[in-house]
Amino acid sequence: MANINSPSGLVPTRMIGGAPYSGGQSRYRVASGTVLYQGDLCFQETAGTIGRHEAASTVPIIGVFNGCTYTDAAGELQWSNYKPAGFVAEANVIDDPSVVFSVQADAAFPDTELFGNFDIVDGSPIGNDKTGTSNMSLAVSTGATTATLPLKALDISGDPDNSDQAAAYANILVVIQNHVFGVKSAGLA
């Protein structure tokens, strides 16, 4: 059965070791010009804020953006799955390096790629303004042992709609490889 092409960035599924993900996250500041979508990888900026991680960047990851609060032009406090430009915000970020995420692969993903490190694909557009979700996905062609790549593949998701490894768009279980709170070992790809 063909997988469904519906990237949504990184979605928390569980913890390393099998414990359920409890919803833990931390607050970080986001500058006015930054746009973030739920499921985007984030990095630390020198101004004490976070930014959106882009493909081919080797800057360590702080975590995954999970919504924010900001004060809109009318002076009203807003909560949103995505952070629009033009407002300073407080972001909720899943920053525990032990969280396992599900992310859609952009091509077929054979078992031989498991435990490899991977870059991301920046979707075009980078996110959905209506749902607030990211279009970020895993770039299968980038599989390598490079420790500065952002993701390490652990397994294929058990999602019945997106677990066909022979077809593009399978959901892959990953951890953040190049995490600011601890880089994991080199990949095996």
KOLMIRO-303020 format. One line per field, with one value per residue: residue in one letter; x, y, z of N, C-alpha, C in turn. Coordinates in steps of 0.001 Angstrom, whole numbers, plus 524288, in hexadecimal, padded with zeros to 5 digits. Example, Ala and Ser with C-alpha at 12.3 -4.5 7.8 and 13.67 -1.06 7.14 Angstrom:
REM residues 2
residu <- c(a|s)
n.east <- c(83386|83232)
n.north <- c(7E9C6|7F736)
n.up <- c(81E78|81BA8)
ca.east <- c(8300C|83566)
ca.north <- c(7EE6C|7FBDC)
ca.up <- c(81E78|81BE4)
c.east <- c(83390|83264)
c.north <- c(7F31C|8001E)
c.up <- c(81E78|81EBE)
This chain:
REM residues 189
residu <- c(m|a|n|i|n|s|p|s|g|l|v|p|t|r|m|i|g|g|a|p|y|s|g|g|q|s|r|y|r|v|a|s|g|t|v|l|y|q|g|d|l|c|f|q|e|t|a|g|t|i|g|r|h|e|a|a|s|t|v|p|i|i|g|v|f|n|g|c|t|y|t|d|a|a|g|e|l|q|w|s|n|y|k|p|a|g|f|v|a|e|a|n|v|i|d|d|p|s|v|v|f|s|v|q|a|d|a|a|f|p|d|t|e|l|f|g|n|f|d|i|v|d|g|s|p|i|g|n|d|k|t|g|t|s|n|m|s|l|a|v|s|t|g|a|t|t|a|t|l|p|l|k|a|l|d|i|s|g|d|p|d|n|s|d|q|a|a|a|y|a|n|i|l|v|v|i|q|n|h|v|f|g|v|k|s|a|g|l|a)
n.east <- c(80346|8023F|8090E|80465|80666|8090A|80F25|81278|819EC|8219E|81C4F|8197F|81AB0|81DA6|82676|83467|83705|82CE1|82534|8196D|817B1|816E9|81389|819EA|8202C|82794|828AB|82C65|831C2|82D9D|8317D|82C0E|82C2A|82CA7|8270F|82034|81BD1|8135A|81A28|82361|83168|839A9|843B6|84D9A|84F3A|85883|85468|84ED3|845D6|83DC0|83E9E|83A07|83E4F|8450B|84629|85277|857E2|86112|86061|85E89|852AC|8482A|83E6A|830F4|8276F|81B4A|81242|80DBC|80CA7|8086F|8071B|7FD9F|7FB47|7F296|7F3DC|7F10C|7F307|7F7BF|7F741|7FDE1|7FFFD|807A8|811F8|81050|81688|81A76|817E8|81CAD|81EE0|81BCC|82064|81C63|82428|82812|831C8|83783|841AD|83FA5|83641|82EA3|82B45|821B6|8234C|820FB|82693|82D16|82E4E|82F1F|8325B|83B45|83E51|8491A|84C03|849D2|84DEF|85490|858D2|851F5|84E66|844FA|839A7|835B3|8290F|820F4|8170A|81D7B|816F8|8098B|800AB|7F64B|7F4A2|7FD52|80596|81228|81907|821E4|82A6F|83127|83D1D|84025|84866|85117|85599|85F75|86B96|86DF2|86F1D|86B11|861C5|853E5|84C6A|84A6C|8473F|83EF6|8372A|82C79|8203F|814A7|80BAC|800A4|7FD99|8067B|80FBF|814BB|82026|82463|8206D|81FDA|81EC6|81D51|81B67|8252D|82BAB|832E7|83DBD|842C2|84EAA|8576C|8575C|85656|8571B|85CD8|863F1|861B1|86751|86F56|868F4|86443|86239)
n.north <- c(7FB66|808A6|81328|81E88|82B30|83448|83C41|84042|844D0|84269|83988|836EB|82A2A|82289|81F1F|81C88|80F82|80CB8|810FB|818B2|824F5|83027|83A39|8423D|84EA2|85A5A|8686E|871E3|87D8A|88453|88B98|896F2|8967D|88BE7|88047|87545|867FE|85E44|8530B|85587|8551C|85B98|86526|86B09|878A8|8835B|88C12|8895E|88494|87B5D|874E9|8705D|86433|86153|859C3|853AC|85916|8590D|85BE5|85970|8538D|85874|854AD|850ED|858CD|85BDA|86203|86EF9|87AD7|887F3|895ED|89C02|8A5BC|8AB28|8AB10|8A21A|89610|88B08|87D64|8746C|86A54|86CAD|87620|88257|88C0D|898BD|899C0|89909|88D98|8836F|87737|869D2|85F37|85287|84D7D|8454B|83C79|831E4|82F9A|828A9|82A6B|82A94|82B89|82EFF|8285A|82C4E|82597|817F1|80F6D|8071B|7FC34|7FC0F|8062E|808AB|80D9C|81496|821E0|82D90|83861|842DA|845BF|85190|854F4|85A3B|86278|865D3|86357|8619D|86B5E|86AF8|86199|86234|85B63|855C4|853AA|84DE7|84349|836A1|83553|82B9D|82967|82DD6|82788|823CE|82260|82B3B|832FE|83CEC|83DD7|83FF8|837F5|82AD3|81E92|81516|80D4C|807E0|80DCF|808F9|80BEC|808ED|80DDB|81263|80BE6|8061E|80268|80124|8089C|81685|82019|81B08|81AA5|81D7D|819D8|821EF|827EE|83414|8362B|83D3D|8436A|84E4A|84BF8|84300|83BE4|830CE|82433|821A2|81EA3|812A5|811B0)
n.up <- c(80000|7FCDD|8030D|809E7|80587|80DB4|813FF|820F8|82713|83292|83B5C|84857|84DE9|85567|85FF4|86002|8631D|8646D|86B17|86C77|865AF|86D35|86B60|86E4C|86D7C|86AB2|86C91|86333|85DB2|85221|8474F|840C3|83573|832FD|82DEA|831C4|8319C|83727|83A57|8358A|83572|83E8F|8412A|84963|84A0E|849CA|84E9F|85759|854A2|84D64|840E6|83444|83003|8247E|81894|8160D|81DAD|82830|8324D|83FCB|844A9|84C52|84E92|84BB7|8462C|84C0C|84BA0|8500A|857D1|855F6|8555A|84E20|843C8|84765|851CA|856E7|85D6D|85712|853CA|84BF9|84243|83B5B|839AA|835A0|82D51|831DB|83C3F|84948|8508D|85A0F|859A0|859FD|85BBA|858D0|85F15|86346|861C7|8610C|85C76|85348|84648|83BE9|82E61|82138|8165F|80A8D|8024F|7FE3C|808E4|80C77|8153A|816B8|8183B|8225D|82EAC|82A60|82828|824CD|81C77|81B4F|81352|80E79|80D48|80308|802AE|80F1A|8172D|81BB4|81C34|81FAA|8259D|82BA3|82B95|828D6|81CAA|81C57|8197C|81954|812E4|80B33|8043D|808E1|81045|8190E|82070|825A4|830B3|83260|82D24|82E1A|83122|83606|83177|836E5|835F8|82E4D|82DAC|833DA|82F2E|82826|81EE2|81AD5|81A11|8128C|80E23|80442|7FE14|7FBAD|805F8|80FB6|81D96|82699|83243|83A43|84133|84628|84132|84126|84AF9|8538E|85E0D|85E49|85597|84DD9|84A73|83EE7|832C7|82C8F|82220)
ca.east <- c(80000|8055B|808F8|801E1|80A1E|806E1|8130E|810B3|81E5C|822C9|817F7|81B5B|817D5|81F05|82BC2|83815|835FE|8277E|82172|81653|8191F|81372|811EC|81D90|8227C|829AB|82798|830C5|8301D|82E15|831AE|827A5|82C67|82CF1|82244|820D2|81727|81378|81D1F|82866|8361A|83B5D|84911|84E62|851B3|85BE2|85174|84BAB|840EE|83E46|83D3A|83884|8429D|84442|84930|85818|85A40|8638D|85FCF|85BB9|84D06|8464A|839BE|82CD5|82380|81632|80E6F|80FB8|8091D|80A49|80324|7FC9F|7FB0F|7EE3D|7F537|7EED3|7F68B|7F649|7FA2A|7FDBC|80374|80C24|81398|8108F|81A3E|8184E|816C4|82029|81BAB|81E04|81F7E|81C9F|827CA|82938|8377F|839ED|8445E|83E06|83130|82E90|82776|82056|823DC|82039|82B13|82BCB|82F32|82EFB|83601|83C7D|84068|84EB8|84CCC|848F1|8524C|85780|85788|84F6E|84CE1|83F6A|837F1|83246|8249E|81FAB|818EF|81FC9|812DE|80422|7FEB7|7F123|7F531|801DF|80969|816C9|81994|8271F|82AA9|83661|83F8D|8426F|84D50|85564|8574F|86528|86D76|86F47|86CAE|86889|85C93|85030|84911|84C4B|842D2|83EDE|8339B|82825|81B88|810A1|8070F|7FEFD|7FD04|80B82|81414|816B4|82584|825C2|81E3A|82127|81B71|81C9C|81CBB|829DD|82C90|83811|83F28|8461D|8540F|85AFC|8545F|85986|857D1|85FDA|8643B|861F2|86BD3|86F2F|8650E|8661D|860B7)
ca.north <- c(80000|80D6E|816A5|82392|82F87|83848|83D81|84395|845DB|83E5E|838C4|8339F|8253B|81FC2|8202D|81834|80BC9|80B02|813D2|81C62|82A88|83288|83F85|84611|8527A|85F04|86D60|874B7|8824F|8845D|890F1|898B9|894F3|8863F|87D45|86FCC|864BA|859C9|84EBF|85778|854FF|860DA|865AA|86FAA|87D2A|8863B|89044|88734|882BE|876B6|87582|86B95|8614A|8608C|85586|85460|85BCB|85589|85E33|855CD|8543F|85918|8517B|85131|85CCA|85982|8662F|87391|87F15|88D1E|89A08|89DC7|8AB64|8AD53|8AAAE|89D4A|89199|886E1|87884|87287|86609|86EDA|87B52|885C0|89072|89DBA|899B4|8964C|88970|87F77|8722D|864DC|85BF4|84D54|84DCE|840BD|83985|82C68|82EEF|82631|82D0E|82860|82F5E|82C96|82829|82E59|82170|812BB|80F2A|8019C|7FB06|7FD20|80BA9|80958|80F5F|81899|82750|82FDD|83DDB|843A9|84859|85607|854DA|85F28|86608|8633A|861AC|862A7|86F8F|869A3|85DAF|8639B|8572D|85610|85028|84BA3|83D99|83455|834CD|82660|82965|83017|823CA|823AD|821B9|8307B|83414|8420D|83DA7|840C9|8339D|82563|81B11|8109F|80925|80969|80E8E|804FB|80E68|805AE|810FD|81459|8088E|8031A|8042D|800D2|80D37|81B8E|8227D|8180D|81D7A|81B44|81B73|8245A|82B6C|8385D|83463|84190|84652|851CC|84978|83E38|8399B|82B1F|82219|821A9|81B16|80DDC|8119D)
ca.up <- c(80000|7FC87|80786|80912|8059E|8111F|817F6|82547|82A79|8366E|83EF3|84CA0|84E5A|85A3A|861CE|85F5E|86746|863FE|86E57|86958|865D8|8711D|869E7|8706B|869E7|86D38|869E1|860DC|85B04|84C72|8454B|83D97|82FF3|83262|82D1A|8335A|83152|83AA5|83812|83386|838B6|84021|84311|84CAB|8478A|84D60|8512C|85B8A|85265|84A26|83B68|83175|82D9C|81EDD|81636|81555|82220|82BF2|8377E|8433A|84545|851B5|84F32|847C4|8474C|84D21|84C83|852CA|8593D|85481|8559A|848C9|842DB|84A72|85752|858FA|85DDE|85379|853A7|8469F|840BD|83897|83B48|8310A|82D7E|833A2|841D7|84CD7|852D4|85D81|85715|85CCA|858CE|85AE8|85F05|865B2|85DA7|86113|859E9|84E23|842F3|836DA|82A2A|81C15|812D7|80559|7FE6E|80095|80D47|80DA2|81A74|816EB|819BD|827F9|831EC|8279B|82950|82042|81C50|81A72|80E91|80F68|809BC|8006A|806B8|813A0|81ABE|81A65|81F97|821D5|829C1|82EC4|82BAE|82586|81833|81CB0|81928|81987|80DB6|80B0D|80140|80BF5|81439|819B0|825C9|82784|835C1|83279|82AB7|83267|832AA|835E7|8309E|83A70|8345A|82AF5|830C5|8336E|82CE6|823BC|81A21|818FA|81BC2|80E16|80D33|7FEBB|7FB7E|7FE26|80A00|8148C|8225C|82904|837AB|83A9F|84582|8446E|8415D|84258|84EEC|856BF|86323|85DCE|85063|84E08|84796|8392C|8308D|82A00|81C93)
c.east <- c(80377|804CD|80663|80601|807B8|80AD0|810D0|8151A|81F54|81E69|819D6|8180F|818CE|8246F|82F46|8373F|83053|82384|81E48|81879|8151F|81199|81594|81FDD|82449|82856|82CA7|82E97|8312C|82DCF|82D1D|827AB|82C59|8278A|82377|81B9B|817BF|81610|82248|82CC9|837CD|84104|84970|85135|854D1|85903|84E14|84662|841EB|83C9B|83BCE|83D51|8414E|847B8|84ED4|85ABA|85C96|86358|85CC5|85603|84BBB|8417E|835F2|828AA|81E25|81219|810B9|80B44|80BAF|805CD|8027A|7FC2C|7F6AE|7EF46|7F31A|7F2F3|7F476|7F99A|7F99C|8016C|80830|80D28|81407|814BD|81778|81725|81B1E|81CC9|81EB9|81C7B|81F8E|81FEE|828A7|82F20|83A48|83C8D|842D7|838B6|831F2|82A16|8264B|820DB|82358|8253A|8296B|82C78|82EA4|8334F|83718|83EBF|8462D|84FDF|84C03|84E18|855F9|855B5|855B3|84E88|846FF|83E80|83482|82DDE|823D5|819CA|81AF4|81BB7|80D85|801F4|7F976|7F18F|7F9A9|80614|80DAE|81653|81EFE|826C2|83057|8385D|84280|847C8|851F8|8578B|85D37|86689|86E87|86C49|869DA|86358|8587D|84D2F|84BDD|84773|8433F|83B9D|82F9C|8235C|817C9|80B94|8054E|7FE64|8023C|8101E|81631|81C15|82708|823C1|81FFB|81D29|81A3A|81E00|82120|82A41|83232|838D5|84263|84BBB|857B5|85842|85803|85A92|85A8F|85F91|864AD|8667B|86B1E|86B4B|86782|864EB|86563)
c.north <- c(804DD|810A8|81BCB|827DB|83403|8399B|84114|844BB|84146|83E39|83537|82EB0|8226B|82191|81B92|8148F|80A15|80DD0|81796|821EE|82D44|83807|843BB|8499A|8572C|863D2|86FC6|87983|881E6|88A02|89203|89699|88F1E|883D8|87799|86CFE|8601C|8552F|85064|85681|85A97|860BD|86AA3|873DE|88035|88A82|88E47|8854B|87DA4|877FC|87049|86927|8605E|85C1B|8573C|85771|857BE|857B4|85A65|85770|854D0|855B9|8524B|8550E|85A3C|85DA4|86AA7|8771A|88434|890F6|89C3B|8A3BD|8AE0D|8AD13|8A5CF|898F6|88D33|8820C|87667|86DEE|8680E|87461|87EAF|889F7|89541|89E03|896E8|8923D|88652|87A32|86DC0|86138|856CF|84CBD|84947|83D75|833C0|82B7C|82C7A|828B7|829BE|82CC0|82C7A|82CC5|82A06|82A50|81C2D|81258|80973|800F1|7FC67|802C3|80C8F|80A49|8130E|81DFF|829F0|835B4|83E1C|845EF|84CDD|855BE|85A26|85F53|8630B|8615D|86338|866BC|86E3B|865CB|85F0B|85F79|857E2|8525F|84DA4|845B3|83BC8|83380|82FA1|8265D|82B72|82C51|82344|8229E|826F7|831E3|83953|84233|83DB8|83C07|82E62|821EA|81652|80C0D|80B5F|809D9|80A02|80717|80B51|808B4|812B8|81101|80511|80535|8043A|8058A|81226|81CD4|81F0A|81B8E|81A91|81D48|81D41|826EB|82FDA|836B9|838A9|84546|8499E|84F71|84436|83BE3|833AF|8293C|82293|81D9C|81665|80DB6|8120F)
c.up <- c(80000|8017F|80609|8097A|808AA|81565|81C2C|82915|82E1A|83A74|84359|84D25|85386|85BE5|86054|86407|8676D|8675E|86AF3|869CD|8694C|86FB0|86BED|86C37|86D0C|86A00|867E4|85E18|85527|84AA1|84195|83805|82EEE|831A9|82E72|832F9|83508|837E3|835B4|8376C|839C8|841F0|84652|84997|84B90|85059|855AB|859B6|84F77|84498|83910|82EE0|827DA|81CE9|8155D|819B8|825D6|8317D|83AF4|8441B|84B11|852B5|84AB6|8499A|847DE|84E70|84FAE|8548E|857A5|8550E|85023|8487B|845F4|8504F|859F7|85922|85A75|85478|84E2C|845E4|83DCC|83A65|83664|831A8|82FA1|8396E|844C6|84F9A|856DD|85B3D|85AFE|85978|85BB0|85A99|861BA|8616A|85D60|85E88|8548A|84B12|83E29|832D7|824F8|818DA|80D6F|800F7|80128|804AC|80EA8|81323|81AF4|8186B|81F96|82AD7|82F11|82956|8244B|820E6|81B81|81504|81048|80B78|80731|7FF9D|80B7F|8178B|818D0|81E25|82218|8265A|82D77|82ECE|82794|820DA|8180A|81C5D|81936|813F4|80D73|8085D|80456|81008|8145D|81F61|82867|82C7E|835ED|82F8B|82F17|83455|83260|83587|83432|8386C|83084|82E76|82FFF|8311E|8281E|81E98|817D0|81AD6|81769|80C95|80778|7FBAE|7FE5D|80264|80EB4|8192C|82524|82EA3|83829|83FF1|84336|84563|84371|84626|85246|85C31|862CA|85858|85100|84A9F|841AF|8374E|82DEA|82433|81902)
